[in-house]
Amino acid sequence: MSFSRSTKHAFTLIELMVIVAILAVLISILLPSMERARAITRRTMCMSNLRQIGVAIYAYADDYKDTIPFGPAPGTRTITNFYPTLGMPTSLISLEGTGGPVGLGLLLQKHLSNTPKVLFCPDADQRVDAEAELAKVGSAQAQCDYYYRHGSGGDMLHPSGTTHIHLSNLGDNTRGRPIKAMVMDANYLCDPSLAVFHVIQRTNHRQENVNVLYSDGHVGTLSNADGKFTVDVGASPYDSFAKMLGIFENADAK
């Protein structure tokens, strides 16, 4: 009786190593492309958030005689109060102490009541618990992922009044240009030592670009390669608001 030799081929160790090497190369090529695609998707979702915020601001202005969400007046000044003067550019949605809504938080009761999470960027660089922040509204200070301008003319020391809160005529900025940029991604850099005062770093899109909502309702993406739209305060946060206003005025020029 004769036995035929099996014709099945078994991979040698060298062949397996070659296959593994080829797969590793393919993965190294594909992963960055997939991550870039995911980042683009998240940035697009952020732009959609800002468009929804824009629709809400327009609806608010329609309800309140052309005025944009503005105020209320701040409470007692403290080292952890991020809204010391009426009309300051801010990412806050509620105030320290009372938890009263402020800035974009004024949209939560009605105009964003069904979609409150649009106030949080899906491409944030730090983990942010949106539900926890929203739960603070009404009881404590809370913030979202976007700076809101209040249409401020730019007075950093005194209340800005109500001459720059009409959607149809927001006035001019401190550089003499028409105010156009209203809401944008928050990019805030600070020294870790400030965490004791609840001042922490908050950035989006790896600081590569920012999405901006303009007063006509359109959303644009601006390059932040030169840091023109990043607020970097180091260990001294006292000029934070002036720098926030500065990046809005940079966006006005676009």
C-alpha positions in Angstrom: 0.0 0.0 0.0 1.4 3.4 -0.9 0.7 6.7 0.7 0.6 10.0 -1.2 2.3 13.0 0.3 0.0 15.9 1.4 -0.1 18.7 -1.1 -1.3 21.2 1.6 1.2 24.0 2.1 2.1 25.2 5.6 3.4 28.7 6.1 7.0 28.8 7.2 8.1 31.1 10.0 9.8 33.5 7.5 6.6 33.7 5.5 4.5 34.5 8.6 7.0 37.2 9.6 6.7 38.7 6.1 2.9 38.8 6.4 3.0 40.3 9.8 5.4 43.0 8.6 3.1 43.8 5.6 0.1 44.1 7.9 2.0 46.3 10.3 3.0 48.6 7.4 -0.6 48.7 6.2 -1.9 49.6 9.7 0.7 52.3 10.1 -0.5 53.8 6.9 -4.2 53.5 7.5 -4.5 54.5 11.2 -3.4 58.1 10.7 -5.8 58.4 7.8 -8.6 57.0 9.8 -7.8 59.4 12.7 -7.8 62.4 10.4 -11.1 61.3 9.0 -12.6 61.0 12.5 -11.2 64.4 13.4 -12.8 66.0 10.3 -16.1 64.4 11.3 -15.9 65.7 14.8 -15.0 69.2 13.5 -18.0 69.1 11.2 -20.2 68.1 14.1 -18.8 71.1 16.0 -19.7 73.4 13.1 -23.2 71.9 13.2 -23.4 72.7 16.9 -22.5 76.3 16.3 -25.1 76.6 13.5 -27.7 75.3 16.0 -26.5 77.9 18.5 -26.8 80.5 15.8 -30.4 79.5 15.1 -31.2 79.7 18.8 -29.6 83.2 19.1 -31.7 84.4 16.1 -34.9 82.9 17.8 -34.0 84.6 21.0 -33.5 87.9 19.3 -36.8 87.5 17.6 -38.5 87.0 21.0 -36.6 89.8 22.7 -36.8 92.8 20.3 -33.6 92.1 18.4 -31.4 91.7 21.5 -29.0 88.8 21.8 -28.6 86.8 25.1 -27.1 89.3 27.5 -26.4 89.4 31.2 -27.3 89.1 34.0 -25.2 91.2 36.2 -22.5 89.3 38.0 -22.5 88.6 41.7 -19.8 89.4 44.3 -16.3 89.3 42.9 -14.2 86.4 44.0 -11.0 84.7 42.8 -13.0 81.9 41.4 -15.7 84.1 39.7 -15.1 83.9 36.0 -17.6 86.6 35.1 -16.7 89.7 37.1 -18.2 92.3 34.8 -21.5 92.5 32.8 -20.9 91.7 29.1 -17.5 90.0 29.4 -16.7 87.4 26.8 -17.2 84.1 28.6 -17.6 80.4 28.3 -19.8 80.3 31.4 -23.3 79.2 31.2 -24.2 79.8 34.8 -22.9 81.9 37.6 -21.0 81.2 40.8 -23.2 81.4 43.9 -26.7 81.5 42.4 -26.1 79.3 39.5 -28.2 81.7 37.4 -27.8 81.3 33.6 -25.5 83.6 31.9 -24.3 84.1 28.3 -25.3 81.1 26.1 -26.8 79.6 29.3 -29.7 82.0 28.7 -30.7 79.9 25.7 -31.1 76.7 27.8 -34.5 77.4 29.3 -36.3 77.6 25.9 -34.3 77.9 22.7 -31.8 75.1 23.4 -33.9 73.2 25.9 -34.1 70.1 23.7 -30.5 70.2 22.6 -28.4 71.5 25.4 -25.3 69.4 24.6 -24.7 71.5 21.4 -22.9 73.8 23.9 -20.1 71.2 24.1 -17.6 70.6 21.3 -17.4 66.9 20.1 -13.7 67.4 19.4 -12.6 68.7 22.8 -9.0 67.8 23.7 -9.8 67.3 27.4 -12.6 65.1 28.7 -15.6 67.2 29.6 -18.7 65.8 31.3 -21.4 67.8 29.6 -24.2 66.3 31.6 -22.4 67.2 34.9 -21.8 70.8 33.7 -25.4 71.2 32.6 -26.6 69.8 35.9 -24.9 72.7 37.7 -27.0 75.3 35.9 -29.3 76.7 38.6 -27.0 75.9 41.5 -23.4 76.6 40.7 -20.9 78.0 38.2 -20.7 76.0 35.0 -19.1 76.4 31.6 -19.4 75.1 28.1 -16.8 74.6 25.3 -17.5 77.9 23.5 -16.6 81.5 24.1 -19.6 83.8 23.8 -19.1 87.5 23.1 -22.3 89.2 24.3 -21.6 91.6 21.4 -19.4 93.6 23.8 -17.8 96.8 22.7 -14.8 95.8 24.7 -14.8 97.8 28.0 -12.9 95.5 30.4 -13.3 97.4 33.6 -16.9 98.7 33.5 -20.3 97.4 32.3 -20.5 97.6 28.6 -24.0 98.8 28.6 -26.6 97.8 26.0 -25.4 99.6 22.9 -23.8 96.4 21.4 -26.5 93.8 22.0 -28.8 94.3 19.0 -28.4 91.5 16.5 -29.1 93.7 13.5 -26.5 96.3 14.7 -23.7 95.0 17.0 -21.6 98.1 16.5 -17.9 98.3 16.1 -15.1 96.6 18.0 -12.2 98.4 19.7 -10.3 98.4 16.4 -13.0 100.2 14.6 -14.2 97.1 12.7 -17.8 95.9 12.7 -18.5 93.3 15.3 -19.1 90.0 13.5 -17.7 87.0 15.4 -20.1 85.9 18.2 -19.2 82.4 19.3 -16.1 80.3 18.9 -14.2 77.3 20.2 -12.6 77.9 23.5 -8.8 77.5 23.6 -7.5 78.4 27.0 -4.0 77.7 28.2 -2.9 78.2 31.8 -0.4 77.0 34.4 -1.5 73.8 36.2 -1.0 75.7 39.5 -4.2 77.6 38.8 -6.3 74.5 39.2 -6.7 75.3 42.9 -8.8 78.3 41.7 -10.7 76.0 39.3 -8.9 77.6 36.4 -7.9 74.8 34.0 -6.8 74.3 30.5 -9.5 73.8 27.9 -8.8 73.4 24.2 -10.5 72.0 21.1 -9.3 70.6 17.8 -5.8 70.2 19.1 -5.6 74.0 18.8 -5.0 73.6 15.0 -8.1 75.6 14.0 -11.2 77.2 15.5 -14.8 77.2 14.4 -16.5 80.6 14.6 -20.2 81.5 14.5 -20.7 84.9 12.9 -23.6 87.4 13.4 -25.1 86.6 9.9 -25.5 83.0 11.0 -22.8 81.3 9.0 -20.0 79.3 10.6 -16.4 79.4 9.4 -13.2 77.5 10.2 -10.0 79.6 10.9 -6.5 78.3 11.1 -5.0 78.6 14.6 -1.5 77.5 13.5 0.0 80.8 14.8 -2.0 80.7 18.1 -4.0 83.8 17.1 -7.1 82.3 18.6 -5.6 80.8 21.7 -5.8 82.6 25.1 -2.6 81.8 26.9 -2.4 83.3 30.4 0.4 81.3 31.9 0.2 81.7 35.7 -1.5 85.1 35.6 -5.2 84.9 34.5 -6.0 88.5 35.2 -6.0 89.6 31.6 -8.0 86.6 30.4 -11.0 88.6 29.4 -9.0 91.1 27.4 -7.3 88.3 25.5 -10.7 86.6 24.9 -11.9 89.9 23.4 -8.7 90.1 21.3 -9.3 86.7 19.6 -12.8 87.7 18.8 -11.5 90.9 17.2 -9.0 88.8 15.3 -11.9 86.8 13.9 -13.9 90.0 13.0 -11.2 90.7 10.5 -11.8 87.4 8.6 
